[in-house]
């Protein structure tokens, strides 16, 4: 196991917002420089939409680009190798991470990762017990696109889309033979090797058969803290490399399919993931902390998909089996770590299996009806090692339950500019088995008060939207759309929220109810395309939104029923919170030599009721901003500066501890060498800025990236 430390720097300037505004102003002013590029060769045209061989949409989406759709091109431009890195530029998405679990996740308009499920080709990628995964483990080298749905998401997806959904789609082969190899290396600010990522793929698409294999490997040796970082006395974190910032990830994706007739596609997919998440890096200010180590993190997935169309009818089917294995080793303090003494292994042995059937009926040119039935079985076994023989595992908990969902959507286009969509969903959670050793002990004592009894839950969701497309201009190149949507969504409490005792510090609460959210959004979309004009394309997406969450699950202090002088934690549905804000995402293209884009969000909230007297939501900045420019002085060369700004946010629920805002600047240069090869070099965090996503967990300072891509 590599033992890395790291160095990170605080780059404090007075008035970071002013600095950001000036940089962004100059940044986008460059978009309008009428340079010599009118004589530049035009770039190769992208594939037309009907030439792209892609998976069927997991969501009914508009036939246009949106800031919520992250394409393969955008992932490559940002240098994103995993889901966490890929979504950070989407308006309304706020990154989170760190802590003892050492997870990297994100929220969407204030809704956490367990409330915005991640679907990979229609399959929820989440550990059954906690209802969430680790987005840094989801390598994206095999992905074609990522779509983030906010609030108003398809009823065909099933339960638990409280705040929306994230839809990942695996790329299929497009040519009789294709292969690619991409390798990237990162070096820290003193040019020491930091990490590398390799993606190799090979595929074929014939008349009636296709297949593809993608292998990904990421080795993170360390990241280095910014130069301004100053160590804290009696804390193991020194200047230089971040302690325990190493990790390893492997992902193998195999796909094979047949297309016996023009409207039929059947394919089988196998995915294997293996990760060593390493140790949870300690907060850099404390001298007393426990250490969590995650030596095992594995996922195996097998799925069978099919699509079939006949006349006005089409059908999609999905069947899958997912297996998860995780291990946690806890060291109670630094001395225990030095001596190699950890608590008994805590293992999760989990699986989920299920399927989805979708039917679509295009009744006529202005009526469409869709329906879906979704089933998911989730099984969790919690195992604990023996104090004497750590490899002798004993089952402490077993939970098995089913989730059933029915969804329907109807779309009507009564006249050309206007489309109305409505949807309804019915969800049920059916516990099949709950067992833990403490529950069995209470049964023997006839202690009925302490016995956990499972219960079924039934919920409904519904949504409606009005979409008005303004008549096109005479040139036919301008599109306007105004939309207003409403959605009522829900979230069943996950297994951990209902049953976890958190190693004796919490009481289970099987009576915990669902969280309910109501979403309202008013949005506007504008698109202009004319390759003959100097401003060849301009797109504007903007929205104002309001969401209110009732029955929000919170943890309260509760008298310990076993020891009257002590207290424990208990989860209850007590709080209500409202989120509202504004999002803006313009994109501009000047001929073939320059394009630029901006993603801005203004995020606000109100705590309507808090049982614990919470005054502030943690890590929820009021302002976020991301921007980029792609400048092509010649056809084969691209210069890509990018910027990020995250406003100040509270690190505690009392609203007393506030993290400073931060501004980051990055630069990347891409060069195509003929038809088959490309090189890139870049600098991340140019100014070696010190910043924290989570309090006392500094992020990487300046680093240098080099990559090579070969494709055929």
C-alpha positions as CSV (number, residue, x, y, z in Angstrom):
1,X,0.0,0.0,0.0
2,X,1.4,3.3,-1.0
3,X,1.7,5.9,1.8
4,X,1.4,9.3,0.3
5,X,1.4,12.7,1.7
6,X,0.6,15.9,0.0
7,X,1.2,19.6,-0.4
8,X,-1.4,22.2,-1.0
9,X,-1.3,25.9,-1.1
10,X,-3.5,28.7,0.2
11,X,-3.5,31.4,-2.5
12,X,-5.4,34.2,-0.8
13,X,-6.1,37.4,-2.6
14,X,-8.3,40.2,-1.3
15,X,-11.7,40.2,-3.0
16,X,-11.7,36.8,-4.8
17,X,-15.0,37.7,-6.4
18,X,-13.5,40.8,-8.0
19,X,-10.5,38.7,-9.2
20,X,-12.9,36.1,-10.7
21,X,-15.1,38.8,-12.4
22,X,-12.1,40.4,-14.0
23,X,-10.7,37.1,-15.2
24,X,-14.0,36.0,-16.6
25,X,-14.5,39.3,-18.4
26,X,-11.2,39.1,-20.2
27,X,-11.8,35.4,-20.7
28,X,-15.0,35.9,-22.6
29,X,-14.0,39.1,-24.3
30,X,-11.5,37.0,-26.2
31,X,-14.4,35.3,-27.8
32,X,-15.1,38.4,-29.9
33,X,-11.6,39.0,-31.3
34,X,-12.0,39.1,-35.1
35,X,-8.8,37.3,-35.7
36,X,-7.3,36.0,-38.9
37,X,-9.2,32.7,-38.5
38,X,-11.6,33.4,-41.4
39,X,-8.9,31.9,-43.6
40,X,-8.5,28.9,-41.5
41,X,-9.4,25.4,-42.7
42,X,-12.8,24.2,-41.5
43,X,-12.8,21.5,-38.9
44,X,-14.1,18.1,-39.7
45,X,-17.9,18.0,-39.4
46,X,-19.2,15.8,-36.5
47,X,-21.4,12.8,-37.2
48,X,-25.0,13.6,-37.9
49,X,-27.5,12.6,-35.3
50,X,-28.8,9.7,-37.2
51,X,-25.3,8.4,-37.9
52,X,-24.5,8.0,-34.2
53,X,-25.2,4.5,-33.0
54,X,-26.3,4.9,-29.4
55,X,-28.2,3.3,-26.6
56,X,-31.9,4.1,-26.3
57,X,-32.6,7.1,-24.1
58,X,-33.3,6.2,-20.5
59,X,-35.3,9.4,-20.3
60,X,-37.6,11.2,-22.8
61,X,-35.4,14.1,-23.7
62,X,-35.6,17.0,-26.1
63,X,-33.8,16.8,-29.4
64,X,-31.3,19.5,-28.5
65,X,-28.2,20.0,-26.5
66,X,-28.6,21.3,-23.0
67,X,-26.1,22.2,-20.2
68,X,-27.3,19.2,-18.3
69,X,-26.0,16.9,-21.1
70,X,-22.3,16.1,-20.8
71,X,-21.0,14.7,-24.1
72,X,-17.9,12.6,-24.7
73,X,-16.3,15.6,-26.3
74,X,-16.9,17.7,-23.1
75,X,-15.5,15.0,-20.9
76,X,-12.4,14.9,-23.0
77,X,-12.1,18.7,-23.0
78,X,-12.4,18.8,-19.2
79,X,-10.0,15.9,-18.8
80,X,-12.7,14.1,-16.7
81,X,-11.9,10.5,-16.0
82,X,-14.8,9.7,-13.6
83,X,-18.4,10.9,-12.9
84,X,-17.3,13.2,-10.1
85,X,-15.0,15.2,-12.4
86,X,-17.5,15.1,-15.3
87,X,-20.5,16.8,-13.7
88,X,-18.7,19.6,-11.9
89,X,-19.4,22.1,-14.7
90,X,-23.2,21.5,-14.7
91,X,-25.3,24.4,-13.3
92,X,-26.8,23.4,-9.9
93,X,-24.3,20.6,-9.2
94,X,-22.1,21.1,-6.1
95,X,-19.3,18.7,-5.3
96,X,-18.9,17.0,-1.9
97,X,-16.5,14.5,-0.6
98,X,-14.0,13.5,2.1
99,X,-14.8,12.4,5.6
100,X,-14.2,9.0,7.1
101,X,-16.0,7.2,4.2
102,X,-13.6,8.9,1.7
103,X,-16.4,9.1,-0.8
104,X,-16.6,11.7,-3.6
105,X,-20.2,12.7,-4.4
106,X,-22.3,15.7,-5.4
107,X,-25.6,17.3,-4.8
108,X,-28.1,18.7,-7.4
109,X,-29.9,21.8,-6.4
110,X,-29.5,20.9,-2.8
111,X,-30.5,17.2,-3.1
112,X,-27.8,14.8,-2.0
113,X,-26.4,11.7,-3.8
114,X,-28.9,9.3,-2.2
115,X,-31.8,11.5,-3.5
116,X,-30.5,11.8,-7.1
117,X,-29.8,8.2,-8.2
118,X,-27.2,7.4,-10.8
119,X,-28.4,5.2,-13.6
120,X,-25.8,3.4,-15.8
121,X,-27.7,2.1,-18.9
122,X,-30.9,2.1,-16.8
123,X,-29.3,0.3,-13.7
124,X,-29.0,2.2,-10.4
125,X,-25.3,2.2,-9.5
126,X,-25.6,2.3,-5.7
127,X,-24.8,0.1,-2.7
128,X,-28.2,-1.3,-1.5
129,X,-27.6,-0.6,2.2
130,X,-26.8,3.1,1.9
131,X,-28.6,3.9,-1.4
132,X,-25.6,5.7,-2.8
133,X,-22.3,5.0,-4.5
134,X,-19.0,6.7,-4.9
135,X,-19.0,8.8,-8.1
136,X,-15.1,8.8,-8.1
137,X,-15.2,5.1,-8.6
138,X,-17.4,5.4,-11.7
139,X,-14.8,5.7,-14.4
140,X,-16.2,7.3,-17.6
141,X,-13.8,6.2,-20.3
142,X,-16.5,3.9,-21.7
143,X,-19.3,6.4,-21.5
144,X,-20.9,8.2,-24.5
145,X,-22.9,10.8,-22.4
146,X,-24.1,11.9,-19.0
147,X,-27.4,13.6,-18.5
148,X,-28.5,15.3,-15.3
149,X,-32.2,15.6,-14.8
150,X,-33.4,18.0,-12.1
151,X,-36.7,17.6,-10.4
152,X,-38.8,16.9,-13.5
153,X,-37.4,13.5,-14.4
154,X,-39.2,10.6,-16.2
155,X,-41.8,8.6,-14.3
156,X,-40.5,5.6,-16.3
157,X,-37.3,5.5,-14.1
158,X,-39.0,4.2,-11.0
159,X,-38.8,5.1,-7.3
160,X,-36.5,7.4,-5.3
161,X,-35.9,10.2,-7.8
162,X,-36.5,12.8,-5.1
163,X,-34.2,15.5,-6.6
164,X,-33.8,14.1,-10.1
165,X,-31.6,11.5,-11.8
166,X,-28.2,11.1,-13.4
167,X,-28.2,9.0,-16.6
168,X,-25.0,7.5,-18.0
169,X,-25.0,5.8,-21.4
170,X,-22.3,3.4,-22.5
171,X,-21.0,4.1,-26.0
172,X,-21.5,1.4,-28.6
173,X,-19.3,0.7,-31.6
174,X,-20.0,2.5,-34.8
175,X,-17.6,1.1,-37.4
176,X,-16.6,-2.4,-38.7
177,X,-13.4,-2.1,-36.8
178,X,-12.4,0.5,-34.2
179,X,-9.8,0.7,-31.5
180,X,-8.4,3.4,-29.3
181,X,-5.8,3.9,-26.6
182,X,-5.6,6.9,-24.3
183,X,-3.0,7.3,-21.6
184,X,-2.6,10.4,-19.4
185,X,0.0,11.2,-16.7
186,X,-0.2,13.8,-14.0
187,X,2.8,15.3,-12.2
188,X,2.6,17.5,-9.1
189,X,4.0,21.0,-8.8
190,X,7.5,19.7,-8.3
191,X,7.2,17.4,-11.3
192,X,7.0,14.2,-9.3
193,X,4.7,11.5,-10.7
194,X,1.2,11.8,-9.2
195,X,-1.2,9.6,-11.1
196,X,-2.0,8.0,-14.4
197,X,-5.1,6.8,-16.3
198,X,-5.3,4.5,-19.2
199,X,-8.3,3.6,-21.4
200,X,-8.1,0.9,-24.1
201,X,-11.0,-0.1,-26.3
202,X,-11.7,-2.3,-29.3
203,X,-15.0,-2.8,-31.1
204,X,-16.8,-3.9,-34.2
205,X,-20.1,-3.2,-35.8
206,X,-21.3,-5.4,-38.6
207,X,-24.7,-5.8,-40.3
208,X,-26.2,-8.0,-37.7
209,X,-23.7,-8.1,-34.8
210,X,-21.6,-5.8,-32.7
211,X,-19.2,-6.1,-29.8
212,X,-17.0,-3.9,-27.8
213,X,-14.5,-4.2,-24.9
214,X,-13.1,-1.3,-22.8
215,X,-10.4,-1.6,-20.1
216,X,-9.7,1.3,-17.8
217,X,-7.0,1.6,-15.1
218,X,-6.3,4.5,-12.8
219,X,-3.3,4.6,-10.4
220,X,-3.2,7.6,-8.0
221,X,0.0,7.7,-6.1
222,X,-0.7,11.0,-4.4
223,X,-1.7,14.6,-4.9
224,X,0.4,17.5,-3.6
225,X,-0.9,20.2,-1.3
226,X,-0.5,23.9,-2.4
227,X,2.7,25.6,-1.2
228,X,0.9,27.8,1.2
229,X,-0.4,24.9,3.4
230,X,1.0,25.1,6.9
231,X,0.9,22.0,9.1
232,X,-0.8,21.8,12.5
233,X,1.1,20.7,15.6
234,X,0.6,17.0,16.5
235,X,-1.2,16.3,13.2
236,X,0.5,13.8,10.9
237,X,-0.2,15.9,7.8
238,X,3.0,17.6,6.7
239,X,3.8,20.0,3.9
240,X,4.0,18.3,0.5
241,X,2.1,15.2,-0.5
242,X,-1.4,14.7,1.0
243,X,-1.4,11.9,3.4
244,X,-3.3,8.8,2.1
245,X,-4.4,10.4,-1.1
246,X,-3.5,7.2,-3.1
247,X,-6.1,4.9,-4.7
248,X,-6.4,2.4,-7.5
249,X,-9.3,1.7,-9.9
250,X,-9.9,-1.0,-12.5
251,X,-12.9,-1.2,-14.7
252,X,-13.6,-3.7,-17.5
253,X,-16.7,-3.3,-19.8
254,X,-17.7,-6.1,-22.2
255,X,-20.6,-5.7,-24.6
256,X,-22.0,-7.9,-27.4
257,X,-25.3,-7.5,-29.3
258,X,-27.3,-8.6,-32.3
259,X,-29.5,-6.6,-34.6
260,X,-31.4,-9.3,-36.6
261,X,-33.9,-6.8,-38.1
262,X,-33.8,-3.0,-38.5
263,X,-36.0,-2.3,-35.5
264,X,-34.6,-4.9,-33.0
265,X,-31.5,-4.6,-30.9
266,X,-30.5,-7.1,-28.2
267,X,-27.3,-6.8,-26.2
268,X,-25.5,-8.3,-23.2
269,X,-23.2,-6.2,-21.0
270,X,-20.7,-7.3,-18.3
271,X,-19.0,-4.8,-16.0
272,X,-16.3,-5.5,-13.5
273,X,-15.0,-2.8,-11.1
274,X,-12.3,-3.2,-8.5
275,X,-10.9,-0.4,-6.3
276,X,-8.7,0.2,-3.4
277,X,-10.0,3.5,-1.9
278,X,-7.1,3.5,0.5
279,X,-7.3,5.3,3.9
280,X,-9.5,8.2,4.8
281,X,-7.2,11.3,4.9
282,X,-7.3,13.0,8.3
283,X,-8.5,16.5,8.9
284,X,-5.5,18.7,8.9
285,X,-6.2,20.5,12.2
286,X,-7.0,17.7,14.6
287,X,-4.7,15.6,16.7
288,X,-7.3,13.0,17.7
289,X,-9.1,11.1,15.0
290,X,-10.0,7.6,13.9
291,X,-8.8,6.2,10.6
292,X,-11.0,4.2,8.2
293,X,-9.4,2.0,5.6
294,X,-11.3,0.6,2.5
295,X,-9.1,-2.2,1.1
296,X,-12.0,-3.8,-0.8
297,X,-14.5,-2.1,-3.1
298,X,-15.8,-4.4,-5.9
299,X,-18.8,-4.4,-8.3
300,X,-19.9,-7.0,-10.8
301,X,-22.7,-6.3,-13.1
302,X,-24.5,-8.4,-15.8
303,X,-27.3,-7.0,-17.8
304,X,-29.5,-7.9,-20.8
305,X,-31.1,-5.1,-22.8
306,X,-33.4,-5.2,-25.8
307,X,-35.4,-2.8,-28.0
308,X,-38.0,-3.7,-30.5
309,X,-40.3,-1.6,-32.7
310,X,-43.3,-2.5,-34.9
311,X,-45.3,0.3,-36.5
312,X,-46.5,2.8,-33.9
313,X,-45.4,0.5,-31.0
314,X,-41.9,0.1,-29.4
315,X,-40.7,-1.9,-26.4
316,X,-37.6,-1.8,-24.2
317,X,-36.6,-4.5,-21.8
318,X,-33.8,-4.6,-19.2
319,X,-32.8,-7.4,-16.8
320,X,-29.8,-7.2,-14.6
321,X,-27.8,-8.5,-11.6
322,X,-25.4,-6.4,-9.6
323,X,-23.0,-7.6,-6.9
324,X,-21.2,-5.4,-4.4
325,X,-18.4,-6.4,-2.0
326,X,-16.9,-3.8,0.5
327,X,-14.7,-4.0,3.5
328,X,-13.9,-1.4,6.2
329,X,-11.1,-1.6,8.7
330,X,-11.2,1.0,11.4
331,X,-8.1,2.2,13.4
332,X,-9.3,4.0,16.5
333,X,-6.4,6.4,16.7
334,X,-3.0,7.1,15.2
335,X,-1.1,4.9,17.5
336,X,-3.3,1.9,16.6
337,X,-2.5,2.7,12.9
338,X,1.2,2.7,13.6
339,X,1.0,-0.6,15.4
340,X,-1.3,-2.1,12.6
341,X,-4.1,-2.8,15.1
342,X,-7.6,-2.3,13.6
343,X,-11.1,-3.2,14.7
344,X,-12.5,-6.5,13.3
345,X,-13.3,-6.4,9.6
346,X,-16.7,-4.9,8.7
347,X,-17.9,-6.4,5.4
348,X,-20.8,-5.6,3.2
349,X,-22.0,-8.5,1.0
350,X,-24.7,-7.1,-1.2
351,X,-26.6,-7.6,-4.5
352,X,-29.4,-6.2,-6.4
353,X,-31.3,-7.7,-9.3
354,X,-34.3,-6.6,-11.3
355,X,-35.6,-5.3,-14.5
356,X,-37.7,-2.8,-16.4
357,X,-40.2,-3.1,-19.2
358,X,-41.2,0.0,-21.2
359,X,-43.9,0.3,-23.8
360,X,-44.4,3.2,-26.2
361,X,-47.4,3.9,-28.4
362,X,-47.3,6.8,-30.9
363,X,-51.0,7.1,-31.2
364,X,-50.8,9.7,-34.0
365,X,-48.6,12.6,-34.9
366,X,-49.7,14.6,-31.8
367,X,-50.4,11.9,-29.2
368,X,-47.9,9.6,-27.5
369,X,-48.4,7.2,-24.5
370,X,-45.6,5.4,-22.6
371,X,-45.7,3.0,-19.6
372,X,-43.1,1.2,-17.5
373,X,-43.0,-1.5,-14.9
374,X,-39.9,-1.7,-12.7
375,X,-38.8,-4.3,-10.2
376,X,-35.7,-4.3,-8.0
377,X,-34.7,-6.7,-5.3
378,X,-32.0,-5.6,-2.9
379,X,-30.1,-7.8,-0.4
380,X,-27.6,-6.7,2.2
381,X,-25.6,-8.9,4.6
382,X,-23.4,-7.2,7.2
383,X,-20.5,-9.3,8.4
384,X,-18.1,-8.8,11.3
385,X,-14.7,-10.3,11.9
386,X,-13.8,-12.2,15.0
387,X,-11.6,-10.4,17.6
388,X,-9.2,-13.3,17.6
389,X,-9.4,-14.5,14.0
390,X,-10.2,-11.4,11.9
391,X,-10.8,-13.5,8.8
392,X,-13.6,-15.5,10.5
393,X,-16.7,-13.5,9.6
394,X,-20.0,-13.7,11.4
395,X,-23.3,-12.4,10.0
396,X,-24.6,-9.5,12.1
397,X,-27.4,-8.3,9.8
398,X,-29.4,-9.5,6.8
399,X,-32.0,-7.3,5.0
400,X,-33.9,-8.3,1.8
401,X,-36.6,-6.2,0.2
402,X,-38.3,-5.5,-3.0
403,X,-39.2,-2.2,-4.8
404,X,-42.0,-2.2,-7.4
405,X,-42.8,0.8,-9.6
406,X,-45.4,1.5,-12.2
407,X,-45.0,4.7,-14.3
408,X,-47.0,6.2,-17.2
409,X,-46.4,9.3,-19.3
410,X,-48.7,11.0,-21.9
411,X,-47.7,13.7,-24.3
412,X,-50.0,15.7,-26.5
413,X,-49.2,18.3,-29.1
414,X,-52.6,19.9,-29.8
415,X,-51.1,22.4,-32.2
416,X,-47.6,23.0,-33.5
417,X,-46.0,25.3,-30.9
418,X,-47.5,23.7,-27.8
419,X,-46.7,20.3,-26.1
420,X,-48.2,19.2,-22.8
421,X,-46.6,16.3,-20.9
422,X,-48.1,14.5,-17.8
423,X,-46.9,11.5,-15.8
424,X,-47.9,9.4,-12.9
425,X,-46.0,6.9,-10.8
426,X,-46.8,4.3,-8.1
427,X,-44.1,2.9,-5.9
428,X,-44.0,0.3,-3.2
429,X,-41.3,-0.9,-0.8
430,X,-41.9,-4.5,0.4
431,X,-39.5,-5.8,3.1
432,X,-39.0,-9.6,2.8
433,X,-36.6,-10.3,5.6
434,X,-34.9,-8.4,8.4
435,X,-32.5,-10.2,10.8
436,X,-29.8,-9.0,13.1
437,X,-28.2,-10.7,16.2
438,X,-29.5,-8.0,18.6
439,X,-33.0,-8.4,17.4
440,X,-32.9,-12.1,17.9
441,X,-31.5,-11.5,21.5
442,X,-34.4,-9.2,22.3
443,X,-36.9,-11.8,21.0
444,X,-35.4,-14.3,23.5
445,X,-35.8,-11.8,26.3
446,X,-39.4,-11.1,25.1
447,X,-38.4,-7.4,25.0
448,X,-41.0,-6.5,22.5
449,X,-40.3,-2.8,22.8
450,X,-36.8,-3.2,21.4
451,X,-37.7,-5.6,18.6
452,X,-37.4,-4.1,15.1
453,X,-40.5,-4.8,13.0
454,X,-40.4,-4.0,9.3
455,X,-43.3,-2.4,7.4
456,X,-44.4,-1.8,3.9
457,X,-44.6,1.6,2.2
458,X,-46.7,2.8,-0.8
459,X,-46.2,6.1,-2.5
460,X,-47.3,8.0,-5.6
461,X,-45.6,10.6,-7.8
462,X,-46.9,12.8,-10.5
463,X,-45.7,15.6,-12.8
464,X,-46.8,17.9,-15.6
465,X,-45.1,20.2,-18.0
466,X,-46.0,22.8,-20.6
467,X,-43.5,23.4,-23.5
468,X,-44.1,26.2,-26.0
469,X,-41.9,26.4,-29.1
470,X,-41.9,29.8,-30.7
471,X,-42.2,29.8,-34.5
472,X,-38.9,29.5,-36.3
473,X,-37.3,32.5,-38.0
474,X,-37.5,32.8,-41.8
475,X,-34.0,31.4,-42.0
476,X,-35.1,28.4,-40.0
477,X,-32.0,28.6,-37.9
478,X,-33.5,30.1,-34.7
479,X,-35.3,28.1,-32.1
480,X,-37.0,29.3,-28.9
481,X,-38.7,27.2,-26.3
482,X,-40.4,28.3,-23.0
483,X,-41.3,25.6,-20.5
484,X,-43.0,25.4,-17.1
485,X,-42.9,22.1,-15.2
486,X,-44.1,20.7,-11.9
487,X,-43.1,17.5,-10.3
488,X,-43.9,15.7,-7.0
489,X,-41.2,13.2,-6.2
490,X,-40.4,10.9,-3.2
491,X,-37.6,9.0,-1.6
492,X,-38.0,5.8,0.5
493,X,-35.6,5.9,3.5
494,X,-32.7,3.5,2.7
495,X,-31.7,0.5,4.8
496,X,-29.0,2.4,6.7
497,X,-31.4,5.1,7.7
498,X,-34.0,2.6,9.0
499,X,-31.8,-0.1,10.5
500,X,-28.3,1.1,11.2
501,X,-27.0,1.1,14.8
502,X,-23.7,2.8,13.8
503,X,-21.7,0.5,16.0
504,X,-24.0,1.1,19.0
505,X,-24.4,4.9,18.7
506,X,-27.8,4.9,17.1
507,X,-31.3,3.3,17.4
508,X,-32.9,1.8,14.3
509,X,-36.2,3.3,13.2
510,X,-38.2,1.0,10.9
511,X,-41.1,3.4,11.1
512,X,-39.2,6.1,9.3
513,X,-41.3,7.6,6.5
514,X,-40.5,8.9,3.0
515,X,-39.2,12.3,2.0
516,X,-41.5,14.2,-0.3
517,X,-40.4,17.0,-2.7
518,X,-42.4,19.4,-4.9
519,X,-40.5,21.0,-7.8
520,X,-41.5,24.1,-9.9
521,X,-39.4,25.3,-12.8
522,X,-39.7,28.0,-15.4
523,X,-37.1,27.7,-18.2
524,X,-36.1,29.2,-21.5
525,X,-34.0,27.8,-24.3
526,X,-32.7,29.7,-27.4
527,X,-30.6,28.3,-30.2
528,X,-29.2,29.9,-33.3
529,X,-27.2,28.1,-36.0
530,X,-25.9,29.6,-39.3
531,X,-22.5,28.4,-40.5
532,X,-22.3,31.2,-43.0
533,X,-22.2,33.9,-40.4
534,X,-19.3,35.0,-38.2
535,X,-21.3,34.1,-35.1
536,X,-22.1,30.6,-36.4
537,X,-23.9,29.3,-33.3
538,X,-25.3,30.6,-30.0
539,X,-27.2,28.7,-27.4
540,X,-28.8,30.0,-24.2
541,X,-30.3,27.9,-21.4
542,X,-31.7,29.5,-18.4
543,X,-34.1,28.5,-15.6
544,X,-35.6,29.7,-12.3
545,X,-36.7,26.9,-9.9
546,X,-38.3,26.4,-6.5
547,X,-38.3,23.1,-4.6
548,X,-39.7,22.3,-1.1
549,X,-38.9,19.1,0.8
550,X,-41.1,17.8,3.6
551,X,-40.5,15.0,6.0
552,X,-36.8,15.6,5.6
553,X,-34.9,12.9,7.5
554,X,-32.7,14.3,10.3
555,X,-30.8,12.8,13.2
556,X,-31.9,13.8,16.7
557,X,-30.6,13.0,20.2
558,X,-32.7,10.3,21.9
559,X,-32.6,8.8,25.4
560,X,-30.8,5.5,25.3
561,X,-33.4,2.8,26.3
562,X,-30.7,0.5,27.6
563,X,-28.8,3.2,29.7
564,X,-31.0,6.0,31.0
565,X,-28.0,8.2,31.7
566,X,-26.8,8.2,28.1
567,X,-28.3,9.2,24.7
568,X,-28.1,7.8,21.2
569,X,-29.0,9.1,17.7
570,X,-32.3,8.5,16.1
571,X,-33.4,9.3,12.5
572,X,-36.8,11.0,12.2
573,X,-38.9,12.8,9.5
574,X,-39.0,16.2,11.1
575,X,-37.6,19.0,8.9
576,X,-38.7,21.0,5.9
577,X,-36.4,22.9,3.6
578,X,-37.0,25.0,0.5
579,X,-34.5,25.5,-2.3
580,X,-34.7,28.1,-5.0
581,X,-32.4,29.7,-7.5
582,X,-31.4,30.8,-11.0
583,X,-29.3,29.1,-13.6
584,X,-27.7,30.5,-16.8
585,X,-25.7,28.7,-19.4
586,X,-24.8,30.5,-22.7
587,X,-22.6,29.0,-25.4
588,X,-21.1,30.8,-28.4
589,X,-19.3,29.7,-31.5
590,X,-17.4,32.0,-33.9
591,X,-17.0,30.1,-37.2
592,X,-14.7,27.2,-36.8
593,X,-11.9,28.8,-34.7
594,X,-13.5,29.7,-31.4
595,X,-16.2,28.6,-29.0
596,X,-16.9,29.4,-25.4
597,X,-19.4,28.5,-22.7
598,X,-20.4,29.6,-19.2
599,X,-22.4,27.8,-16.5
600,X,-23.6,30.0,-13.7
601,X,-25.9,29.1,-10.8
602,X,-27.3,31.2,-7.9
603,X,-28.4,28.9,-5.1
604,X,-30.6,29.9,-2.1
605,X,-32.5,28.0,0.6
606,X,-34.8,28.5,3.5
607,X,-35.0,26.1,6.5
608,X,-38.8,26.1,7.1
609,X,-38.6,23.9,10.2
610,X,-35.7,22.3,12.0
611,X,-36.2,20.1,15.0
612,X,-32.5,20.5,16.0
613,X,-32.5,24.2,15.4
614,X,-30.3,24.0,12.3
615,X,-29.4,27.5,11.1
616,X,-27.5,26.7,7.9
617,X,-27.0,24.0,5.4
618,X,-23.4,22.8,5.1
619,X,-21.3,23.1,1.9
620,X,-24.1,24.9,-0.1
621,X,-22.5,28.0,-1.8
622,X,-24.7,30.8,-3.1
623,X,-22.7,31.3,-6.3
624,X,-21.0,28.7,-8.6
625,X,-19.5,29.5,-12.0
626,X,-17.6,27.5,-14.6
627,X,-16.4,28.7,-18.0
628,X,-14.3,27.6,-20.9
629,X,-12.9,28.9,-24.3
630,X,-11.8,26.6,-27.1
631,X,-9.5,28.6,-29.5
632,X,-8.3,26.9,-32.7
633,X,-5.6,29.1,-34.3
634,X,-5.2,26.3,-36.9
635,X,-7.3,23.3,-37.6
636,X,-5.2,20.8,-35.7
637,X,-4.5,22.9,-32.6
638,X,-6.8,23.8,-29.7
639,X,-6.0,26.1,-26.8
640,X,-8.5,25.6,-23.9
641,X,-8.5,27.8,-20.8
642,X,-11.1,27.0,-18.1
643,X,-12.1,28.7,-14.9
644,X,-14.1,27.7,-11.8
645,X,-15.5,29.9,-9.0
646,X,-17.2,28.5,-5.9
647,X,-18.7,31.0,-3.4
648,X,-18.3,30.9,0.4
649,X,-20.4,28.3,2.3
650,X,-21.0,27.2,5.8
651,X,-19.1,24.2,7.2
652,X,-21.4,23.8,10.3
653,X,-25.1,23.8,10.9
654,X,-24.9,26.7,13.3
655,X,-23.7,29.0,10.6
656,X,-20.6,30.0,12.5
657,X,-17.8,28.4,10.5
658,X,-17.5,29.6,6.9
659,X,-15.3,28.3,4.1
660,X,-13.8,30.9,1.9
661,X,-14.7,31.2,-1.7
662,X,-12.2,30.0,-4.2
663,X,-11.3,30.7,-7.9
664,X,-9.3,28.2,-10.0
665,X,-7.8,28.6,-13.5
666,X,-6.7,25.8,-15.8
667,X,-5.1,25.6,-19.2
668,X,-5.0,22.8,-21.8
669,X,-3.5,22.5,-25.3
670,X,-4.6,19.8,-27.7
671,X,-2.8,18.9,-30.9
672,X,-4.1,16.4,-33.5
673,X,-1.3,14.6,-35.3
674,X,-2.8,13.3,-38.5
675,X,-6.0,11.3,-38.4
676,X,-5.1,8.8,-35.8
677,X,-3.1,10.5,-33.0
678,X,-3.5,13.4,-30.7
679,X,-1.4,14.9,-27.8
680,X,-2.4,17.2,-25.0
681,X,-0.7,19.0,-22.2
682,X,-2.2,21.1,-19.5
683,X,-1.9,22.8,-16.1
684,X,-4.5,22.4,-13.4
685,X,-4.9,25.0,-10.7
686,X,-2.4,27.3,-12.4
687,X,-2.1,29.6,-9.3
688,X,-1.6,26.7,-6.9
689,X,-4.6,28.0,-5.0
690,X,-5.5,26.5,-1.6
691,X,-9.1,25.5,-1.4
692,X,-11.3,23.0,0.4
693,X,-14.5,21.3,-0.7
694,X,-14.9,19.9,2.8
695,X,-13.6,21.7,5.9
696,X,-10.0,20.8,6.9
697,X,-9.6,18.6,3.8
698,X,-7.5,20.6,1.4
699,X,-7.5,19.7,-2.3
700,X,-4.7,19.4,-4.9
701,X,-2.4,22.3,-5.7
702,X,-0.9,22.9,-9.1
703,X,-0.4,19.9,-11.3
704,X,0.7,19.2,-14.9
705,X,-1.1,16.8,-17.2
706,X,0.2,15.1,-20.4
707,X,-1.9,12.6,-22.5
708,X,-1.6,10.7,-25.7
709,X,-4.5,9.2,-27.7
710,X,-4.4,6.8,-30.6
711,X,-7.6,5.8,-32.4
712,X,-8.6,3.9,-35.5
